[in-house]
């Protein structure tokens, strides 16, 4: 009731092949999750994450520092990342990032390399801040 006629026609053609489209999409999503997991293991081995049961994002936990500062450093390295606090109504999860797998493999690979470079640049600052806050009263 609100979409264009060409998009409705296209949708009817896709529905005829829905089983094939679904399997193709599942294979692509699984491959991208495997790629992202491999890149994280290789480039950022101190980060932690769990494979999700659904969706197109992977939540990762930083070992030190905060995601807002890393996002700013990432911007300087040409990569956009989403700090966890952005996705939280309480503005929590600042030590987490939300990484999408909804990009072509080449873009994921390049983005993760840039993110790893940003992390290496940011890490000394994060560790210094972490060391400064070791005493809890």
VMD Tcl script that draws the C-alpha trace (Angstrom):
set ca {
  {0.00 0.00 0.00}
  {2.94 2.33 -0.01}
  {5.73 0.87 -2.09}
  {6.29 1.48 -5.77}
  {4.90 -0.86 -8.39}
  {8.40 -1.92 -9.60}
  {9.44 -2.92 -6.07}
  {6.21 -4.92 -5.66}
  {6.85 -6.74 -8.93}
  {10.43 -7.46 -7.89}
  {9.21 -8.81 -4.54}
  {6.80 -11.22 -6.24}
  {9.65 -12.55 -8.39}
  {11.86 -13.00 -5.35}
  {9.12 -14.82 -3.44}
  {9.00 -17.43 -6.18}
  {12.64 -18.29 -5.36}
  {12.49 -17.66 -1.61}
  {14.05 -21.00 -0.59}
  {17.08 -20.41 -2.82}
  {17.39 -16.76 -1.77}
  {17.18 -17.75 1.91}
  {19.91 -20.40 1.59}
  {22.16 -18.06 -0.37}
  {21.72 -15.34 2.27}
  {22.36 -17.75 5.16}
  {25.56 -18.96 3.50}
  {26.75 -15.37 3.01}
  {25.96 -14.39 6.60}
  {27.73 -17.49 7.97}
  {30.78 -16.83 5.79}
  {30.97 -13.21 6.95}
  {30.72 -14.23 10.61}
  {33.54 -16.75 10.07}
  {35.61 -14.08 8.34}
  {35.02 -11.52 11.08}
  {35.85 -14.08 13.78}
  {39.04 -15.03 11.98}
  {40.06 -11.39 11.54}
  {39.41 -10.69 15.22}
  {41.45 -13.72 16.28}
  {44.34 -12.73 14.03}
  {44.35 -8.94 14.39}
  {42.84 -8.32 17.83}
  {43.44 -11.49 19.87}
  {42.96 -9.80 23.27}
  {39.37 -8.84 22.46}
  {36.57 -11.20 23.45}
  {33.29 -12.08 21.77}
  {30.73 -14.82 21.32}
  {29.11 -15.81 18.06}
  {25.48 -14.66 18.10}
  {22.54 -16.94 17.37}
  {21.07 -14.38 15.01}
  {21.34 -10.90 13.61}
  {24.01 -9.22 11.54}
  {26.22 -7.82 14.31}
  {28.91 -9.07 16.60}
  {29.39 -7.55 20.04}
  {33.02 -7.43 21.12}
  {34.49 -6.54 24.49}
  {37.61 -4.45 24.74}
  {40.22 -5.64 27.25}
  {40.89 -2.03 28.39}
  {39.74 1.45 27.52}
  {36.41 2.64 26.27}
  {34.68 2.33 22.96}
  {33.95 6.05 22.55}
  {37.64 6.96 22.58}
  {38.47 4.02 20.32}
  {35.72 5.15 17.91}
  {37.36 8.59 17.72}
  {40.73 6.95 17.03}
  {39.08 4.71 14.46}
  {37.72 7.75 12.68}
  {41.28 9.05 12.33}
  {42.22 5.70 10.76}
  {39.29 5.77 8.31}
  {37.00 3.27 9.99}
  {33.59 3.89 11.56}
  {32.66 1.78 14.59}
  {29.67 1.87 16.87}
  {30.40 2.14 20.61}
  {28.22 -0.12 22.73}
  {26.85 2.80 24.75}
  {25.17 4.10 21.60}
  {22.99 1.00 21.56}
  {22.18 1.01 25.29}
  {19.27 2.95 26.83}
  {21.33 3.36 30.02}
  {24.45 4.40 28.03}
  {26.25 1.33 29.44}
  {28.46 -1.17 27.58}
  {31.12 1.46 27.01}
  {33.76 -1.28 26.92}
  {32.01 -2.92 23.96}
  {31.73 -2.39 20.22}
  {29.06 -3.49 17.81}
  {30.58 -4.71 14.55}
  {28.41 -5.44 11.53}
  {28.95 -8.33 9.14}
  {26.65 -6.77 6.54}
  {29.47 -5.66 4.27}
  {31.34 -7.38 1.44}
  {34.30 -9.51 2.54}
  {36.86 -7.06 1.13}
  {35.30 -4.18 3.06}
  {35.22 -6.23 6.29}
  {38.86 -7.18 5.85}
  {40.00 -3.62 5.14}
  {37.87 -2.24 7.96}
  {39.23 -4.72 10.48}
  {42.82 -3.91 9.47}
  {42.08 -0.22 9.98}
  {40.41 -0.99 13.31}
  {43.46 -3.00 14.42}
  {45.70 -0.05 13.50}
  {43.42 2.28 15.47}
  {43.57 -0.10 18.43}
  {47.38 -0.18 18.36}
  {47.41 3.61 18.33}
  {44.84 3.88 21.14}
  {46.11 1.03 23.37}
  {48.94 2.91 25.19}
  {46.49 5.64 26.22}
  {43.89 3.07 27.35}
  {46.46 1.15 29.38}
  {47.72 4.36 31.01}
  {44.18 5.30 32.02}
  {43.57 1.79 33.31}
  {46.76 1.85 35.41}
  {45.79 5.21 36.86}
  {42.51 3.77 38.14}
  {43.75 0.59 39.82}
  {42.85 1.69 43.37}
  {39.16 1.35 44.20}
  {37.86 2.90 47.42}
}
mol new
graphics top color blue
foreach p $ca { graphics top sphere $p radius 0.5 }
foreach p [lrange $ca 0 end-1] q [lrange $ca 1 end] { graphics top cylinder $p $q radius 0.2 }
display resetview
